[in-house]
Amino acid sequence: RKVRATLDAVDSLNERRPPETKIAVRYYTQKPSFREVLFHDSVLVSPWVPRENVSQVPFLEIEANETGTSLYEGFRREFSRLWRAAELAQSGDAHPRKAPSTVVRRKPKPEVVA
């Protein structure tokens, strides 16, 4: 019931949004390790505890840095991997594990002029 209510809310929100800003939902079969909310320059992370009865879950905010070597990049890659696997599973691909990996590109480093 909660999943259906959430999907109905997403559909309602998407009715009023331009196509490029619509919310996408994908399902995956792998057991998650983290709750993750990914933004352009930061990620909110907390452990995944499925039977948790706590109303407020603490999240850790991890920001991207210029070198691309922060924990943010690891969580971003994991999110991209799960997102791609869910896309393949929903498209009916029989072998989603054999799909190519998703590449997450870093921002180009600024040139140093001497």
N, C-alpha and C positions, 0 to 999 in steps of 0.2 A: 504493500500500500504506500509506503514512504517513497519508494522508487517511482511508482506511477505518479504520485503527487509532484515529485521533483521534475519529472519529465513533462508533466502538464504545465508546470510553472515556466520551464525553459521554452516550451512551445509558445506560451502566451507572450513571453518577453521577445521572442524572435519575430512575432507578428509585427512588431513596431520598430524593428531594427533594419538598417540597410544591409544588403547581402554580405558585404565585407566585414560586418561586425556581429554576425549571428553567432550564437553560442552552439558549439558542437559537443555532442556526448558520444563516447565510445565505451564499449564493454570489453573486458579482457578476462581471461581465465586464470591467469597467474595470481597467486596469493601475494598481495602487496606487503611491502616492508615498512612503507612510510605513507603518511598523508602528505600530499604535496600540492601547493598552490603556486604555480609558476607565473611570474611576471617578466617583463622585458629585462629588468636589471636586478631582480631579487627573487628569492623563493622562500615561501613559508613552509616549514617542515615540522612534522611531529611523528612519533612512532605510531604504527598501525596496531591498534589493540581492538579486535573486532567485538569483543564482549564488554567493552568499557562502558560503565554506567555513570561516568563523570560528565556533568553537563558542560563544563568548560575544559577544553583540552589546550594545554600550553603548546605554542608554536615557536620555533626558532626561526628568526629571519636571517637569511644568508644573502649578502649582497655580492654582485659580480664585481670583479676588479679588472684593471686595465690589462694585466698579463694573461688573464683567462685561466689561471691556475687555482682558483678558489674552489671550495666545495660546491659553489653555485654551478660550475661547469659539470661536475659529476651528477648532480641532481637533474640538471637540464638534459644531459645525455640519457639518463635513465628514463625520464619522462618521454623523450623523443622515441626511445626504443619501444616503450609500452604503447605509445600512441600509434606507432607504425604497425606493431603486432596486432592491435585491436582493429585497425583499418583493414588489414589483410584477413583477419578472422571474419569480420562483418561482410567482406566482399565475397566470401565463400572460397577463398584460396585454400586448397587442400593441404598445403605445406607451408604455413606461415613462418615456421622456424628456419626454413631454407631461404627466406627472403633476404635481399641485401640489407646491410645495416644502414641505419639513418645517419647521415653526416650532419653534425652540428658545427657550423663554421664560427670561428672566433672573429671578432672585429679586427680589421687590419691594423697593424701597429703603425703609429705615425712615423713618417720619415724624419730622420735627424739630419739637419743641414748644418754642416760645420763651417 
